[in-house]
Amino acid sequence: MGAKDGELRVFIVCGEVSGDSIASRLMSSLKTLSPFPIRFAGVGGSLMSAEGLQSLFPMEDIAVMGIWELLPHLCKLKAKIKIATEAALSFVPHVVVTVDSKGFSFRFLRQLQARCAQQGISRPLHIHYVAPSFWAWKGGEARLRGLSEFVDHVLCILPFEEEVCRSNGLAATYVGHPILEDVLHLRDTGTIPNGSKVHCNGEGFRRKYGVSSGATVITLLPGSRLQEVTRMLPIFSDTMRLVNNSFSELITVIPVALNKHVENYVGNAIQGFPVPTILIPGGLSQLKYDAFTASKAALCTSGTASMELLLAQLPSVIAYRAHFLTEWVIRYKANIPYISLPNILLKSAAIPEVLFHACTPKNLATYLRQVIDIEGHRKRQTDAAEKVIKLLSPSKKDSENLVPQELKTRFPTSVPSIVAASTILYSLKLKW
């Protein structure tokens, strides 16, 4: 098909900041591996735009999380799904790739499949990157069986997901967790030549922002979606007010997600912050890890950031609040005792989690003082990093089998985006 058309057309959709990072790396790897020029269309953020995507509408328009929180946005999401579907039909892609954001992605794929059937045309290959968290919910595995009706292949980021997907009739490949891309990138730049600890330039970060050597720096990660940031940042602010007198020259650092609504909100919110605060662009990995290295601890809303903190071996406290109905559903429908991925993988509370009604400034302040002052709490988290990275790394045999022989000397085969791109291209080959 690529030879016939002179190009490969990829329609790609993501709806959140973490997905923008995953998708942009995938786009770069597809351009590297494809024997034909690739043309992209779809929905994404600033990182995907840098790889050549002109987004149909701002990614922030569909960055909605939660259950009850979703209801006010249903009409808008329905309209955006229609826009994306019509655009995909006009683009005539060889493959459609949806990245995470299953609430939007699966509705979009179903509608696209229905429209193709109405028009009597063959639908493109449908690939979903980041398997839905079926393992987190009671009865979640049963929901996988219906996905094969409109998803041809799932790219999994956790090692146990591939086998479960396949046992439920869904083609799947474990490509590796996106955090491995940071590990490999930082090793290439010489920051972590051995092991799994990130040794970035914390002193350079302090000099750059005028932070004295005696100051106590705490990183705050309130989330990447506006809903969670507006809920969590005020709690974090009140927590800093409680611990302000516990540490000398307390300063906070906030890596701001690449989301224009979040950027505006955080920029305004810190005007009333109880301690001096430094904002840095969250998309710049090197600067972000420098900030982690300069910090003593972190408060983190559960998500991808918890993995980044673990990689940097920065002790943290995981915090999470949502609408009370969403919290009720999570409490009674969840199939796992933890909410953060490091704890889920290790099957232990290596990182303290302060959740739901317990997530108060007073409780967060107590846990934060513990991870800063008590060596045993810090060591438990730093010891967990290497175990988690080892658990997430795909076997060398599996990753090498997915990369063309002529590329093995040019690219590390364990890079998740390279493995994912190879899987997509190979799936296209099988389909056509």
KEFI-520869 format. One record per residue (C-alpha): residue number from 1; chain; x, y, z. Coordinates in steps of 0.2 Angstrom, whole numbers. Example, Ala and Ser with C-alpha at 12.3 -4.5 7.8 and 13.67 -1.06 7.14 Angstrom:
REM residues 2
<1, 'A', <62, -22, 39>> <2, 'A', <68, -5, 36>> 
END
This chain:
REM residues 432
<1, 'A', <0, 0, 0>> <2, 'A', <14, 12, 4>> <3, 'A', <22, 8, -13>> <4, 'A', <6, 11, -22>> <5, 'A', <2, 27, -13>> <6, 'A', <20, 33, -12>> <7, 'A', <17, 36, 7>> <8, 'A', <10, 28, 23>> <9, 'A', <-4, 38, 31>> <10, 'A', <-6, 36, 50>> <11, 'A', <-21, 44, 59>> <12, 'A', <-16, 46, 77>> <13, 'A', <-26, 51, 92>> <14, 'A', <-21, 55, 110>> <15, 'A', <-30, 65, 124>> <16, 'A', <-18, 68, 138>> <17, 'A', <0, 74, 142>> <18, 'A', <7, 57, 145>> <19, 'A', <0, 51, 129>> <20, 'A', <7, 66, 119>> <21, 'A', <24, 60, 125>> <22, 'A', <21, 42, 120>> <23, 'A', <14, 46, 103>> <24, 'A', <27, 59, 99>> <25, 'A', <41, 46, 102>> <26, 'A', <31, 33, 92>> <27, 'A', <29, 46, 77>> <28, 'A', <48, 49, 77>> <29, 'A', <51, 30, 77>> <30, 'A', <39, 27, 63>> <31, 'A', <47, 40, 53>> <32, 'A', <64, 31, 56>> <33, 'A', <59, 14, 52>> <34, 'A', <46, 16, 38>> <35, 'A', <53, 13, 20>> <36, 'A', <41, 26, 14>> <37, 'A', <37, 44, 19>> <38, 'A', <24, 45, 33>> <39, 'A', <10, 58, 33>> <40, 'A', <1, 60, 50>> <41, 'A', <-16, 67, 54>> <42, 'A', <-27, 67, 70>> <43, 'A', <-27, 74, 88>> <44, 'A', <-12, 78, 99>> <45, 'A', <-2, 90, 109>> <46, 'A', <13, 101, 107>> <47, 'A', <26, 86, 107>> <48, 'A', <16, 78, 93>> <49, 'A', <15, 94, 83>> <50, 'A', <34, 95, 84>> <51, 'A', <34, 78, 75>> <52, 'A', <23, 85, 61>> <53, 'A', <5, 83, 67>> <54, 'A', <-8, 97, 64>> <55, 'A', <-20, 93, 77>> <56, 'A', <-39, 94, 72>> <57, 'A', <-43, 103, 89>> <58, 'A', <-33, 106, 105>> <59, 'A', <-29, 90, 114>> <60, 'A', <-35, 98, 130>> <61, 'A', <-53, 98, 124>> <62, 'A', <-54, 79, 127>> <63, 'A', <-42, 78, 142>> <64, 'A', <-56, 73, 155>> <65, 'A', <-54, 60, 169>> <66, 'A', <-65, 52, 181>> <67, 'A', <-83, 45, 181>> <68, 'A', <-94, 58, 188>> <69, 'A', <-82, 72, 181>> <70, 'A', <-85, 66, 164>> <71, 'A', <-104, 69, 163>> <72, 'A', <-104, 88, 160>> <73, 'A', <-92, 85, 145>> <74, 'A', <-102, 71, 136>> <75, 'A', <-109, 83, 123>> <76, 'A', <-93, 91, 119>> <77, 'A', <-84, 74, 118>> <78, 'A', <-97, 67, 106>> <79, 'A', <-95, 82, 95>> <80, 'A', <-76, 80, 95>> <81, 'A', <-78, 61, 91>> <82, 'A', <-88, 66, 76>> <83, 'A', <-75, 78, 70>> <84, 'A', <-61, 65, 72>> <85, 'A', <-71, 52, 63>> <86, 'A', <-75, 63, 48>> <87, 'A', <-57, 68, 47>> <88, 'A', <-51, 50, 48>> <89, 'A', <-63, 45, 34>> <90, 'A', <-57, 59, 23>> <91, 'A', <-38, 56, 27>> <92, 'A', <-40, 37, 21>> <93, 'A', <-27, 31, 33>> <94, 'A', <-18, 14, 32>> <95, 'A', <-18, 13, 51>> <96, 'A', <-27, 22, 65>> <97, 'A', <-17, 23, 81>> <98, 'A', <-26, 28, 97>> <99, 'A', <-15, 31, 113>> <100, 'A', <-22, 28, 130>> <101, 'A', <-38, 40, 134>> <102, 'A', <-49, 24, 132>> <103, 'A', <-65, 34, 135>> <104, 'A', <-62, 44, 119>> <105, 'A', <-52, 32, 109>> <106, 'A', <-64, 17, 110>> <107, 'A', <-79, 27, 106>> <108, 'A', <-70, 35, 91>> <109, 'A', <-64, 18, 85>> <110, 'A', <-82, 11, 86>> <111, 'A', <-89, 26, 77>> <112, 'A', <-76, 25, 63>> <113, 'A', <-79, 6, 61>> <114, 'A', <-98, 9, 60>> <115, 'A', <-95, 23, 47>> <116, 'A', <-84, 12, 36>> <117, 'A', <-97, -2, 36>> <118, 'A', <-111, 11, 31>> <119, 'A', <-100, 17, 17>> <120, 'A', <-96, -1, 12>> <121, 'A', <-77, 2, 13>> <122, 'A', <-63, -8, 22>> <123, 'A', <-58, 0, 38>> <124, 'A', <-40, 4, 42>> <125, 'A', <-30, -6, 54>> <126, 'A', <-34, -1, 72>> <127, 'A', <-20, -1, 85>> <128, 'A', <-22, 5, 103>> <129, 'A', <-6, 9, 112>> <130, 'A', <-7, 7, 131>> <131, 'A', <-19, -7, 136>> <132, 'A', <-34, -2, 147>> <133, 'A', <-31, -6, 166>> <134, 'A', <-42, -21, 166>> <135, 'A', <-32, -28, 180>> <136, 'A', <-37, -14, 191>> <137, 'A', <-56, -17, 191>> <138, 'A', <-67, -32, 197>> <139, 'A', <-73, -40, 181>> <140, 'A', <-61, -30, 171>> <141, 'A', <-53, -45, 161>> <142, 'A', <-70, -49, 154>> <143, 'A', <-72, -32, 146>> <144, 'A', <-57, -36, 135>> <145, 'A', <-66, -49, 125>> <146, 'A', <-77, -35, 116>> <147, 'A', <-62, -25, 111>> <148, 'A', <-57, -37, 97>> <149, 'A', <-72, -31, 88>> <150, 'A', <-65, -14, 84>> <151, 'A', <-46, -16, 89>> <152, 'A', <-34, -26, 79>> <153, 'A', <-19, -25, 91>> <154, 'A', <-15, -18, 108>> <155, 'A', <3, -12, 112>> <156, 'A', <5, -16, 131>> <157, 'A', <16, -6, 143>> <158, 'A', <16, -18, 157>> <159, 'A', <24, -36, 156>> <160, 'A', <9, -46, 162>> <161, 'A', <-4, -38, 150>> <162, 'A', <1, -46, 134>> <163, 'A', <-3, -64, 140>> <164, 'A', <-20, -59, 147>> <165, 'A', <-25, -49, 132>> <166, 'A', <-21, -64, 121>> <167, 'A', <-30, -76, 132>> <168, 'A', <-46, -66, 129>> <169, 'A', <-44, -66, 110>> <170, 'A', <-35, -49, 108>> <171, 'A', <-19, -48, 98>> <172, 'A', <-6, -39, 109>> <173, 'A', <12, -35, 111>> <174, 'A', <22, -30, 126>> <175, 'A', <33, -15, 120>> <176, 'A', <40, -9, 137>> <177, 'A', <34, 5, 148>> <178, 'A', <38, 23, 142>> <179, 'A', <49, 26, 157>> <180, 'A', <61, 15, 149>> <181, 'A', <63, 28, 136>> <182, 'A', <69, 40, 149>> <183, 'A', <81, 27, 156>> <184, 'A', <89, 24, 139>> <185, 'A', <90, 42, 134>> <186, 'A', <98, 47, 150>> <187, 'A', <111, 33, 148>> <188, 'A', <115, 39, 131>> <189, 'A', <118, 56, 138>> <190, 'A', <130, 49, 151>> <191, 'A', <119, 53, 166>> <192, 'A', <115, 35, 171>> <193, 'A', <130, 24, 164>> <194, 'A', <126, 10, 176>> <195, 'A', <111, 4, 186>> <196, 'A', <94, 13, 186>> <197, 'A', <97, 29, 196>> <198, 'A', <97, 45, 188>> <199, 'A', <112, 56, 192>> <200, 'A', <107, 73, 185>> <201, 'A', <113, 90, 188>> <202, 'A', <105, 95, 204>> <203, 'A', <118, 108, 209>> <204, 'A', <117, 116, 191>> <205, 'A', <98, 117, 194>> <206, 'A', <100, 126, 210>> <207, 'A', <113, 138, 202>> <208, 'A', <101, 141, 187>> <209, 'A', <87, 146, 199>> <210, 'A', <97, 155, 213>> <211, 'A', <93, 141, 226>> <212, 'A', <105, 141, 240>> <213, 'A', <114, 125, 245>> <214, 'A', <105, 125, 262>> <215, 'A', <87, 127, 255>> <216, 'A', <75, 112, 256>> <217, 'A', <67, 109, 239>> <218, 'A', <51, 100, 237>> <219, 'A', <44, 95, 220>> <220, 'A', <25, 96, 218>> <221, 'A', <17, 86, 204>> <222, 'A', <-2, 90, 205>> <223, 'A', <-6, 81, 188>> <224, 'A', <-8, 85, 170>> <225, 'A', <-27, 87, 168>> <226, 'A', <-35, 103, 173>> <227, 'A', <-48, 94, 184>> <228, 'A', <-35, 85, 195>> <229, 'A', <-24, 100, 196>> <230, 'A', <-38, 112, 202>> <231, 'A', <-42, 99, 215>> <232, 'A', <-24, 94, 221>> <233, 'A', <-14, 110, 220>> <234, 'A', <-24, 119, 234>> <235, 'A', <-21, 104, 245>> <236, 'A', <-3, 104, 241>> <237, 'A', <-2, 123, 245>> <238, 'A', <-10, 120, 262>> <239, 'A', <2, 106, 265>> <240, 'A', <17, 118, 261>> <241, 'A', <10, 130, 274>> <242, 'A', <10, 117, 287>> <243, 'A', <28, 111, 284>> <244, 'A', <35, 128, 281>> <245, 'A', <42, 130, 298>> <246, 'A', <49, 112, 298>> <247, 'A', <63, 115, 285>> <248, 'A', <75, 129, 282>> <249, 'A', <72, 140, 267>> <250, 'A', <58, 129, 260>> <251, 'A', <56, 131, 241>> <252, 'A', <44, 121, 230>> <253, 'A', <47, 116, 211>> <254, 'A', <32, 113, 200>> <255, 'A', <35, 104, 183>> <256, 'A', <20, 111, 174>> <257, 'A', <11, 99, 162>> <258, 'A', <11, 104, 143>> <259, 'A', <-7, 108, 144>> <260, 'A', <-12, 127, 141>> <261, 'A', <-26, 126, 153>> <262, 'A', <-15, 119, 167>> <263, 'A', <-1, 131, 163>> <264, 'A', <-13, 146, 165>> <265, 'A', <-21, 139, 181>> <266, 'A', <-4, 135, 189>> <267, 'A', <3, 152, 184>> <268, 'A', <-11, 161, 193>> <269, 'A', <-12, 149, 208>> <270, 'A', <6, 152, 214>> <271, 'A', <4, 170, 216>> <272, 'A', <-4, 166, 233>> <273, 'A', <8, 151, 237>> <274, 'A', <14, 151, 255>> <275, 'A', <32, 147, 250>> <276, 'A', <43, 153, 235>> <277, 'A', <39, 142, 220>> <278, 'A', <49, 139, 204>> <279, 'A', <39, 133, 188>> <280, 'A', <48, 123, 175>> <281, 'A', <41, 116, 159>> <282, 'A', <36, 98, 162>> <283, 'A', <40, 92, 145>> <284, 'A', <59, 95, 146>> <285, 'A', <65, 78, 154>> <286, 'A', <82, 83, 157>> <287, 'A', <77, 99, 167>> <288, 'A', <64, 90, 176>> <289, 'A', <76, 76, 182>> <290, 'A', <88, 90, 187>> <291, 'A', <74, 97, 198>> <292, 'A', <71, 80, 205>> <293, 'A', <89, 78, 209>> <294, 'A', <89, 95, 218>> <295, 'A', <74, 90, 228>> <296, 'A', <73, 82, 245>> <297, 'A', <56, 74, 242>> <298, 'A', <40, 76, 231>> <299, 'A', <21, 76, 233>> <300, 'A', <13, 68, 218>> <301, 'A', <-4, 65, 211>> <302, 'A', <-4, 47, 205>> <303, 'A', <1, 44, 187>> <304, 'A', <16, 43, 176>> <305, 'A', <25, 55, 187>> <306, 'A', <26, 42, 201>> <307, 'A', <37, 32, 189>> <308, 'A', <48, 46, 185>> <309, 'A', <51, 50, 203>> <310, 'A', <55, 32, 207>> <311, 'A', <68, 32, 192>> <312, 'A', <76, 48, 200>> <313, 'A', <75, 39, 217>> <314, 'A', <67, 54, 224>> <315, 'A', <56, 49, 239>> <316, 'A', <38, 54, 237>> <317, 'A', <21, 54, 244>> <318, 'A', <7, 49, 232>> <319, 'A', <-9, 59, 235>> <320, 'A', <-26, 57, 226>> <321, 'A', <-43, 65, 228>> <322, 'A', <-58, 65, 216>> <323, 'A', <-77, 68, 216>> <324, 'A', <-85, 58, 230>> <325, 'A', <-95, 47, 218>> <326, 'A', <-79, 43, 208>> <327, 'A', <-70, 39, 224>> <328, 'A', <-85, 28, 229>> <329, 'A', <-83, 18, 213>> <330, 'A', <-65, 16, 215>> <331, 'A', <-66, 10, 232>> <332, 'A', <-79, -3, 229>> <333, 'A', <-74, -8, 211>> <334, 'A', <-55, -8, 212>> <335, 'A', <-47, -25, 211>> <336, 'A', <-30, -19, 218>> <337, 'A', <-25, -12, 235>> <338, 'A', <-14, 2, 228>> <339, 'A', <-16, 16, 216>> <340, 'A', <2, 20, 211>> <341, 'A', <11, 9, 198>> <342, 'A', <27, 6, 207>> <343, 'A', <17, -1, 222>> <344, 'A', <6, -11, 210>> <345, 'A', <21, -19, 202>> <346, 'A', <30, -22, 218>> <347, 'A', <14, -28, 227>> <348, 'A', <19, -18, 242>> <349, 'A', <17, 0, 249>> <350, 'A', <35, 5, 245>> <351, 'A', <28, 23, 242>> <352, 'A', <16, 30, 255>> <353, 'A', <-2, 33, 247>> <354, 'A', <-13, 46, 255>> <355, 'A', <-30, 44, 246>> <356, 'A', <-48, 50, 246>> <357, 'A', <-54, 57, 262>> <358, 'A', <-38, 54, 271>> <359, 'A', <-29, 65, 258>> <360, 'A', <-29, 81, 269>> <361, 'A', <-15, 94, 271>> <362, 'A', <-12, 88, 289>> <363, 'A', <-10, 69, 284>> <364, 'A', <1, 74, 269>> <365, 'A', <12, 85, 280>> <366, 'A', <15, 70, 292>> <367, 'A', <20, 58, 278>> <368, 'A', <31, 71, 270>> <369, 'A', <41, 74, 286>> <370, 'A', <43, 56, 287>> <371, 'A', <50, 53, 270>> <372, 'A', <62, 68, 272>> <373, 'A', <68, 65, 290>> <374, 'A', <67, 46, 293>> <375, 'A', <81, 36, 283>> <376, 'A', <71, 20, 283>> <377, 'A', <57, 28, 273>> <378, 'A', <69, 35, 261>> <379, 'A', <79, 19, 259>> <380, 'A', <63, 9, 255>> <381, 'A', <59, 20, 240>> <382, 'A', <77, 21, 233>> <383, 'A', <79, 2, 234>> <384, 'A', <63, 0, 224>> <385, 'A', <69, 8, 208>> <386, 'A', <80, -5, 201>> <387, 'A', <67, -19, 205>> <388, 'A', <54, -9, 195>> <389, 'A', <65, -5, 180>> <390, 'A', <70, -24, 179>> <391, 'A', <51, -29, 180>> <392, 'A', <47, -17, 166>> <393, 'A', <61, -21, 154>> <394, 'A', <56, -33, 140>> <395, 'A', <67, -48, 136>> <396, 'A', <81, -45, 124>> <397, 'A', <75, -59, 113>> <398, 'A', <57, -52, 112>> <399, 'A', <62, -34, 108>> <400, 'A', <76, -40, 95>> <401, 'A', <63, -51, 85>> <402, 'A', <52, -35, 82>> <403, 'A', <66, -24, 74>> <404, 'A', <72, -27, 56>> <405, 'A', <90, -34, 56>> <406, 'A', <97, -19, 46>> <407, 'A', <92, -7, 60>> <408, 'A', <99, -17, 75>> <409, 'A', <116, -9, 74>> <410, 'A', <108, 8, 73>> <411, 'A', <95, 8, 87>> <412, 'A', <93, 0, 104>> <413, 'A', <80, -13, 101>> <414, 'A', <73, -11, 119>> <415, 'A', <67, 6, 116>> <416, 'A', <48, 5, 118>> <417, 'A', <44, 17, 104>> <418, 'A', <55, 7, 91>> <419, 'A', <47, -9, 97>> <420, 'A', <30, -1, 95>> <421, 'A', <33, 6, 78>> <422, 'A', <40, -11, 72>> <423, 'A', <25, -19, 78>> <424, 'A', <13, -7, 69>> <425, 'A', <23, -9, 53>> <426, 'A', <23, -28, 54>> <427, 'A', <5, -28, 58>> <428, 'A', <2, -17, 42>> <429, 'A', <12, -30, 32>> <430, 'A', <1, -44, 38>> <431, 'A', <-15, -35, 35>> <432, 'A', <-11, -29, 17>> 
END
